[in-house]
Every structure is written in structure tokens, then in C-alpha cells.
Amino acid sequence: MHKIKKTLFFLLVFLTLDPIHAQCAMCKAVVENGGEPMAEGINSGITYLMAFPYILVAILAYSLYRYKKRVKN
């Protein structure tokens, strides 16, 4: 059963590689034609989208830490 799941996972990954690659090429084309201000805006957006989940996870981890410390006392 585990081998079947592993095989299905690898098939899913390999079948979705082409659309993932296409999206990167599309973003690259937009940035190349848009100039430097557009590239800076896209980079800022990527940074924002990347940082926000990490901040949320850090807040959750800190809250759990405080909760467990409070329950322990």
C-alpha cells in the first residue's frame, strides 16, 4: 500500500511540473517587458507573500509556548 502511495505521489509531481514551469516563464516575460519599477514591485510582492506565513507560524508557536508554560505552572 505504501509503495502505491509513493508511486502516485511521484506521478502527480511529474505530471504537474510543466504547468509550474510555464508560470515561471510567464512571470519572467512580464518582468522583462515591464522595466525596473515593475520588477521591484513584483519582488516586493514576493517578499510580502513569503514573509507573511512565517510570521503567522512564529506567532502561533509563541502562543503555544506561552500556553504550555502557563498550564505547566
C-alpha positions as CSV (number, residue, x, y, z in Angstrom):
1,M,0.0,0.0,0.0
2,H,2.8,2.4,0.9
3,K,4.5,1.7,-2.5
4,I,1.3,2.6,-4.3
5,K,1.1,5.9,-2.5
6,K,4.7,6.7,-3.3
7,T,4.2,5.9,-7.0
8,L,1.1,8.1,-7.2
9,F,2.9,10.9,-5.5
10,F,5.8,10.8,-8.0
11,L,3.4,10.6,-10.9
12,L,1.5,13.6,-9.6
13,V,4.7,15.6,-9.2
14,F,6.0,14.8,-12.7
15,L,2.6,15.5,-14.3
16,T,2.4,18.9,-12.7
17,L,6.0,20.1,-13.5
18,D,5.1,21.5,-16.9
19,P,2.4,24.0,-15.6
20,I,4.6,25.1,-12.8
21,H,7.5,25.8,-15.2
22,A,5.1,27.7,-17.5
23,Q,4.1,30.1,-14.7
24,C,7.7,31.0,-14.0
25,A,8.3,31.8,-17.7
26,M,5.2,34.0,-17.8
27,C,6.3,36.0,-14.8
28,K,9.8,36.3,-16.2
29,A,8.3,37.7,-19.5
30,V,6.2,40.2,-17.7
31,V,9.1,41.5,-15.7
32,E,11.4,41.7,-18.7
33,N,8.9,43.8,-20.7
34,G,7.8,45.9,-17.8
35,G,11.1,47.6,-16.8
36,E,12.8,48.1,-13.5
37,P,9.9,49.6,-11.4
38,M,7.7,46.7,-12.3
39,A,10.4,44.2,-11.3
40,E,10.9,45.9,-8.0
41,G,7.2,45.8,-7.4
42,I,7.0,42.1,-8.2
43,N,10.0,41.4,-5.9
44,S,8.3,43.3,-3.1
45,G,5.1,41.3,-3.6
46,I,7.0,38.0,-3.5
47,T,8.8,39.1,-0.3
48,Y,5.5,40.0,1.3
49,L,3.8,36.8,0.3
50,M,6.8,34.8,1.5
51,A,7.2,36.5,4.9
52,F,3.5,36.6,6.0
53,P,3.1,32.8,6.6
54,Y,6.4,32.7,8.5
55,I,5.2,35.5,10.8
56,L,1.9,33.7,11.4
57,V,3.7,30.4,12.2
58,A,6.0,32.3,14.6
59,I,3.1,33.9,16.4
60,L,1.3,30.5,16.7
61,A,4.4,28.9,18.0
62,Y,5.0,31.6,20.6
63,S,1.3,31.4,21.7
64,L,1.5,27.6,22.1
65,Y,4.8,28.1,24.1
66,R,3.1,30.6,26.4
67,Y,0.0,28.4,26.8
68,K,2.0,25.2,27.7
69,K,4.2,27.2,30.1
70,R,1.0,28.6,31.8
71,V,-0.6,25.1,32.0
72,K,2.6,23.6,33.4
73,N,2.6,26.1,36.4
